């Protein structure tokens, strides 16, 4: 009889396998046997033993099994899951586990057990704005400790208070920028653009319009492809530091250049913060076509925390930071997040905005 891991050990192993796969690009499969309905009966012990026996017959010696949810959902991690195996292997595995469950459980119990298969794979290319992420692979993010829940509640309270005060106190500036945008070029005052929030959920990000109306986004898409893939060197030379952002974008208006330089174009995003789509502090929300170019490990920057107005990247050089280093800063923020860290970043943001280093 092989060992069935406890919930903490199994979830820890699942997170470790996910992080390995993010780096290596190798697939793995998570099989979940959900018996939450079945264990509510008087036959709980028989059902749980039946799940364990079925798991033993379906897995290899190298495939860890344990409680995804204690005494109700049993999980098995099938490592080194190849592309060629997908359809045939999954169907064979499902047939085998269902057959075993029928042998181990009474018919009434079997009908209450739900089997699901989840493949962790780099298969989002070309999926566009409908990008979705399977939350089954992220128990470390979804299942927060109680102390973490309190801190997240306080972070949300700080977002509501901070965005409300900003919208109220900066209302004269909003009016002035509205007039400047409207009087200097044709088109709407606000620029609405679909971005990806936490877990890839799309939302409408707001900005003051800094570009001419009806422009072609292809120029930016091609530029960002080079930045993300690392083929663009930032235009570095002996006399200038590298900049990983378009510095001579022909689509930008004259007033738009000033608004971007001063980061005033992003002021409407306080509305996104108030609505709960963004936070005051967090990674910048990407466009769907940017996400499509991400390496596997890059994607964690939109999974672990809600996007924000400012963050470690903004106070650490902004567009002078290479894309991979920007992602590392976002992940560093996610791992070490605390309310105190948010306060420190917010305190450093005015200086970064005033100096304008890396802003274009």
C-alpha angles and dihedrals in degrees: 000000000000123000121271106211124227119251095260094048094045095047090047090052091047091053091047092050090048092053091048090051091049089060101036099037090225118143127236134180131228117203116195125195105197112198099161091123094043097051092057089077129079089261094070096126093049091048094050092048089049090053091051093049091048091050091051092055094048104047136071124235089259095051111092119218129194147132113305085181116014115263094345113056120041119196135197125194114211107197129201093030107178127215094238090056098056108104101025096040095047093049092046090049093049092049090050096048094045091049091051093047091053089054095046102041137055112251093253091051093045091056089057096053117091120202121201133177123210122188118200103209143141096250105126097100111131094007092121123190093345090074110147133183125214105237091201089083094054108061089140089064101037099043105057125183114252092252089054091052090056091050091049090050090052090047090054091048089052090050093052094046095043096046093045092052092045093051091049100043096041096046093108089053090048089054093048093050090046091056093045093051093045095047098045103049142011120259140058122321094232126056113213117197132172111241134173119254131186113332090009095290109157121232136169108260116205129218138157105262111259098168136070112266122265096019125163114253092200093093092058093042093056092045093051091048089062093045094050094044091048095239093118113079096200094253090279119179139162091271102039139046119241119268120198097198134074106273099179103038107167091205094069121097124225093254088043091062090056093046092051094045090054093038088236092130089073096057093100088064088080082079089057089050092050090050091052096245091112139018131225089248127033144086118314112262113250130220117250093247090052090052090052089062094050122115114236094263092048090067094070089076089073095040108052103050140014115266117259147201092241136011147154090298094055093051093042102061103297110209092014089069119089116244095249090050090048089054090049089053090051092050091046088054092049093050096045099034119150136148089253091055089052090051091050092050092047089050091052095046099079091055091049091050094046094050091043093206108169093006118128 
